[in-house]
């Protein structure tokens, strides 16, 4: 990816990484949690202009007004992305999202179907129709989400946000997939003063423990009411993912009525863009270029 750039919207000054040339098709690359936009640094999509933003609460992205609620539900993040694309003068785009980014990506399709040409989701399957209480086998893996829905969990995440995030890196992918220098570099993004609040709101609001950002309520309801999407779609998951079970992706195809493909990556955990960037880039490039 290229150097760090910034652009102002109505609520934020959004930091983003960009590669490619003006005039090429735009691919919006949306990162997950706990991660940042640099997760796409080794994903080379030749022939495309790629834009990888840092969400509110991550990296150098900053709120313009201290009174703006530090919310982080998916529809609110989607609205941030549209505001950024509008500010950049980008109308049509393709979208690839990892983890949080997967949900934000499909929210963009629901809200602005005329603008999104294709969608690729990585590590987190479609949540169209609304989030359902998962089976107990998944509940066990979602401990970090339930933890944030408690008063002591909120206190702990605010006090030790980096330590909390590190647990996910250590348990969501096979041992030894990252080194200390990489973790240190990425964790700088989580020292953003709003990281903990945005993180907590994202998870608490999805389970009804916090109110959704009012500005995004209509869009959230539209996502819950949407059962299927018709654009070309791809779902990619590591077979060694420590938080998203393989079974969770088995029924994703039912939510896409257009061309759909599911690919699993042997030996790869929850962070394919960091664990197997060349393989992932090849899969994504083939998906983007095929009609």
C-alpha positions as CSV (number, residue, x, y, z in Angstrom):
1,X,0.0,0.0,0.0
2,X,1.0,3.6,-0.5
3,X,1.6,6.2,2.2
4,X,-0.9,7.4,4.8
5,X,-3.4,9.9,3.6
6,X,-6.3,11.8,5.3
7,X,-9.6,13.1,4.3
8,X,-12.3,15.0,6.3
9,X,-16.0,14.0,6.4
10,X,-18.8,15.5,8.4
11,X,-17.7,13.6,11.6
12,X,-14.2,12.4,11.1
13,X,-10.8,13.0,9.7
14,X,-10.2,9.5,8.3
15,X,-6.7,8.1,7.7
16,X,-6.4,5.6,4.9
17,X,-3.8,3.8,2.7
18,X,-4.1,3.9,-1.0
19,X,-2.4,2.1,-3.9
20,X,-3.0,1.9,-7.7
21,X,-3.7,4.6,-10.2
22,X,-6.5,7.1,-10.7
23,X,-9.0,5.8,-13.2
24,X,-8.7,2.2,-12.2
25,X,-11.6,0.4,-10.6
26,X,-11.7,1.1,-6.8
27,X,-11.6,-1.7,-4.3
28,X,-12.5,-0.7,-0.7
29,X,-10.5,-2.8,1.8
30,X,-12.1,-3.0,5.2
31,X,-10.1,-4.3,8.2
32,X,-11.3,-6.3,11.1
33,X,-10.8,-6.2,14.9
34,X,-8.4,-6.3,16.5
35,X,-6.4,-5.1,13.5
36,X,-5.9,-2.1,11.3
37,X,-5.7,-1.0,7.7
38,X,-2.1,-2.3,7.4
39,X,-3.5,-5.8,7.3
40,X,-3.8,-5.2,3.5
41,X,-0.2,-4.1,3.0
42,X,0.9,-7.4,1.4
43,X,-2.3,-7.8,-0.7
44,X,-1.3,-6.7,-4.1
45,X,-4.3,-6.2,-6.5
46,X,-2.6,-5.2,-9.7
47,X,-4.9,-3.1,-12.0
48,X,-7.1,-1.8,-9.2
49,X,-7.0,1.3,-7.1
50,X,-7.2,0.1,-3.5
51,X,-8.3,2.2,-0.5
52,X,-7.9,0.9,3.0
53,X,-9.3,3.2,5.7
54,X,-8.7,3.1,9.4
55,X,-12.1,3.0,11.2
56,X,-13.1,5.6,13.8
57,X,-11.1,4.7,17.0
58,X,-8.2,3.1,15.0
59,X,-4.9,4.5,14.0
60,X,-4.8,8.2,13.0
61,X,-8.5,8.5,12.3
62,X,-9.9,11.2,14.6
63,X,-13.3,12.6,15.6
64,X,-13.7,16.3,14.7
65,X,-16.0,17.0,17.6
66,X,-15.5,15.7,21.2
67,X,-19.3,15.6,21.6
68,X,-19.8,13.0,18.8
69,X,-20.7,9.7,20.3
70,X,-17.9,7.1,20.2
71,X,-20.1,4.5,18.6
72,X,-19.0,1.5,16.5
73,X,-21.9,-0.5,15.3
74,X,-21.6,-1.9,11.7
75,X,-24.1,0.5,10.1
76,X,-22.4,3.5,11.7
77,X,-19.1,2.4,10.3
78,X,-20.7,1.8,6.9
79,X,-22.0,5.4,7.0
80,X,-18.5,6.6,7.7
81,X,-17.2,4.7,4.7
82,X,-19.8,6.2,2.4
83,X,-19.0,9.7,3.7
84,X,-15.3,9.0,2.9
85,X,-16.0,7.7,-0.6
86,X,-18.2,10.7,-1.3
87,X,-15.5,13.0,-0.1
88,X,-13.0,11.2,-2.5
89,X,-15.5,11.5,-5.3
90,X,-15.8,7.7,-5.7
91,X,-19.2,6.4,-6.8
92,X,-18.7,2.8,-7.9
93,X,-16.5,0.3,-6.0
94,X,-15.9,-3.3,-5.2
95,X,-15.6,-4.2,-1.5
96,X,-13.5,-6.7,0.5
97,X,-14.0,-7.0,4.2
98,X,-12.3,-9.0,7.0
99,X,-14.0,-9.7,10.3
100,X,-15.7,-6.4,11.3
101,X,-15.1,-5.4,7.7
102,X,-17.1,-8.3,6.4
103,X,-20.2,-7.1,8.2
104,X,-19.6,-3.5,7.2
105,X,-19.1,-4.6,3.6
106,X,-22.5,-6.3,3.3
107,X,-24.1,-3.3,5.1
108,X,-22.8,-1.1,2.3
109,X,-24.4,-3.5,-0.3
110,X,-27.7,-3.3,1.5
111,X,-27.6,0.5,1.9
112,X,-26.2,1.3,-1.5
113,X,-26.7,-1.6,-3.9
114,X,-26.2,0.5,-7.0
115,X,-22.7,1.5,-5.9
116,X,-21.2,-1.9,-5.0
117,X,-20.3,-4.3,-7.8
118,X,-18.9,-7.3,-5.9
119,X,-18.3,-8.4,-2.3
120,X,-15.7,-10.6,-0.8
121,X,-16.0,-11.5,2.9
122,X,-13.1,-12.9,4.9
123,X,-13.3,-14.9,8.2
124,X,-16.7,-13.6,9.2
125,X,-19.8,-15.0,7.4
126,X,-22.8,-13.0,6.4
127,X,-25.1,-11.7,9.2
128,X,-28.0,-10.7,6.9
129,X,-31.3,-11.1,8.6
130,X,-29.9,-10.1,12.0
131,X,-27.6,-11.7,14.5
132,X,-29.0,-14.9,16.1
133,X,-27.9,-16.4,19.4
134,X,-25.3,-19.0,18.4
135,X,-25.0,-22.6,19.5
136,X,-23.2,-23.2,22.7
137,X,-20.1,-24.4,20.9
138,X,-19.8,-20.9,19.4
139,X,-20.8,-19.1,22.6
140,X,-17.7,-20.6,24.2
141,X,-15.6,-19.0,21.5
142,X,-17.4,-15.7,21.8
143,X,-16.4,-15.2,25.5
144,X,-14.7,-11.9,24.6
145,X,-18.0,-10.5,23.3
146,X,-20.0,-11.5,26.5
147,X,-17.1,-10.2,28.6
148,X,-17.6,-6.8,27.2
149,X,-21.3,-6.9,28.1
150,X,-20.4,-6.9,31.8
151,X,-19.4,-3.9,34.0
152,X,-16.1,-5.5,34.9
153,X,-15.5,-6.3,31.3
154,X,-16.0,-2.7,30.3
155,X,-13.6,-1.6,33.1
156,X,-10.9,-4.2,32.0
157,X,-11.1,-3.3,28.3
158,X,-10.8,0.4,29.0
159,X,-7.8,-0.2,31.3
160,X,-6.0,-2.8,29.3
161,X,-7.1,-2.5,25.6
162,X,-3.8,-3.8,24.1
163,X,-3.7,-6.8,26.4
164,X,-7.3,-7.7,25.7
165,X,-6.6,-7.5,21.9
166,X,-3.5,-9.6,22.2
167,X,-5.5,-12.6,23.6
168,X,-7.3,-12.7,20.2
169,X,-4.1,-12.7,18.2
170,X,-2.8,-15.6,20.4
171,X,-5.9,-17.8,20.2
172,X,-7.6,-17.1,16.8
173,X,-4.8,-18.5,14.7
174,X,-2.1,-21.2,14.9
175,X,0.7,-20.6,17.3
176,X,3.6,-18.6,16.0
177,X,1.8,-16.8,13.2
178,X,3.1,-13.4,14.3
179,X,6.2,-11.9,15.8
180,X,6.6,-9.2,18.4
181,X,7.6,-6.4,16.0
182,X,4.4,-6.9,13.9
183,X,2.2,-6.9,17.0
184,X,3.9,-3.8,18.4
185,X,3.5,-2.0,15.1
186,X,-0.2,-2.9,14.7
187,X,-1.1,-2.3,18.4
188,X,-0.1,1.4,17.9
189,X,-3.4,1.7,16.1
190,X,-5.2,0.6,19.3
191,X,-3.7,3.4,21.3
192,X,-6.1,5.7,19.6
193,X,-7.9,7.5,22.4
194,X,-11.3,6.2,21.2
195,X,-10.4,2.6,20.5
196,X,-11.8,1.1,23.7
197,X,-15.1,3.1,23.5
198,X,-15.6,2.2,19.8
199,X,-14.8,-1.5,20.5
200,X,-17.1,-1.7,23.5
201,X,-20.0,-0.1,21.7
202,X,-19.5,-2.4,18.7
203,X,-19.9,-5.5,20.7
204,X,-22.3,-4.3,23.4
205,X,-24.7,-2.8,20.8
206,X,-24.8,-6.0,18.7
207,X,-26.2,-7.9,21.7
208,X,-28.6,-5.2,22.8
209,X,-26.6,-4.0,25.8
210,X,-26.0,-0.6,24.3
211,X,-28.3,1.5,22.1
212,X,-27.3,1.7,18.4
213,X,-26.0,5.0,17.1
214,X,-29.3,6.8,16.3
215,X,-28.0,8.0,12.9
216,X,-27.6,4.3,11.8
217,X,-30.8,2.9,13.2
218,X,-32.7,2.8,9.8
219,X,-29.8,1.2,8.1
220,X,-29.4,-1.5,10.8
221,X,-33.1,-2.3,10.5
222,X,-32.7,-2.6,6.7
223,X,-29.9,-5.1,7.1
224,X,-32.0,-7.2,9.5
225,X,-34.9,-7.1,7.0
226,X,-32.7,-8.2,4.1
227,X,-32.5,-12.0,3.6
228,X,-30.4,-12.2,0.4
229,X,-28.2,-10.2,-1.9
230,X,-27.8,-10.8,-5.7
231,X,-24.3,-9.5,-6.5
232,X,-21.3,-11.7,-7.1
233,X,-19.9,-12.9,-3.7
234,X,-17.0,-14.7,-2.3
235,X,-16.5,-16.1,1.3
236,X,-13.0,-17.0,2.4
237,X,-12.1,-18.7,5.7
238,X,-9.0,-20.3,7.3
239,X,-9.6,-23.9,8.3
240,X,-7.7,-23.2,11.5
241,X,-9.8,-20.2,12.5
242,X,-10.0,-20.2,16.3
243,X,-13.1,-18.0,16.6
244,X,-15.2,-18.6,13.5
245,X,-16.1,-22.3,13.0
246,X,-16.1,-23.9,9.6
247,X,-19.8,-24.8,10.2
248,X,-20.6,-21.1,10.5
249,X,-19.8,-20.7,6.8
250,X,-21.7,-23.7,5.5
251,X,-25.0,-21.8,5.0
252,X,-23.6,-18.5,3.7
253,X,-24.5,-19.5,0.1
254,X,-28.2,-19.3,1.0
255,X,-27.8,-15.6,1.5
256,X,-26.5,-14.9,-2.0
257,X,-28.6,-15.5,-5.1
258,X,-26.0,-14.4,-7.6
259,X,-22.6,-16.1,-8.4
260,X,-21.2,-17.3,-5.1
261,X,-18.0,-19.2,-4.1
262,X,-16.7,-20.4,-0.7
263,X,-13.0,-21.1,-0.3
264,X,-11.2,-22.5,2.8
265,X,-7.5,-22.1,3.5
266,X,-5.7,-25.1,5.1
267,X,-3.5,-24.3,8.0
268,X,-4.7,-20.6,8.1
269,X,-6.4,-19.0,11.1
270,X,-8.5,-15.9,11.5
271,X,-6.1,-13.4,9.8
272,X,-5.5,-14.7,6.3
273,X,-4.3,-11.3,5.0
274,X,-1.4,-11.5,7.5
275,X,-0.9,-15.3,7.5
276,X,-1.2,-16.1,3.8
277,X,-1.2,-12.8,1.9
278,X,0.1,-14.1,-1.4
279,X,-2.5,-16.9,-1.5
280,X,-5.3,-14.6,-0.5
281,X,-4.3,-11.9,-3.0
282,X,-4.3,-14.5,-5.8
283,X,-7.8,-15.6,-4.8
284,X,-9.1,-12.1,-4.5
285,X,-7.6,-10.9,-7.8
286,X,-9.2,-13.9,-9.7
287,X,-12.5,-13.1,-8.1
288,X,-12.3,-9.4,-9.0
289,X,-11.3,-9.9,-12.6
290,X,-13.7,-12.7,-13.5
291,X,-17.0,-11.7,-15.0
